[in-house]
């Protein structure tokens, strides 16, 4: 049976989810929102179910700086340095759509691993 949508909000306060593990808990429909300065700095974003549709939005300067992003299927990086030095691990079983804006250094020094 399909799981209920899960939304994790890291919004509105500087460093709101700094260093935390944001876990989609093996759900197939999960949304993680990192909106604000350093919102998800050094966070680990993980836990999308195999084949799931899991969305991560990194919006604002440095919002996902240094984050480790596992298994999310749709990722948006918007804002100066939004995903700077991030690590994105695509899984072999799901797609990865990566959307970026043209902001300065939006994906600078980030690493994307695609196993297949």
Buried (B, 14 or more C-beta within 10 A) or exposed (E): EEBEEBEBBBBEEEBBBBEBEBBBEBBBBBBBBBBBBBBBBBBBBBBBBEEBBBBBBBBBBBBBBBBBBBBBBBBBBBBBBBBBBBBBBBBEEBEBEBEBBEBEBBBEEBEBEEEE
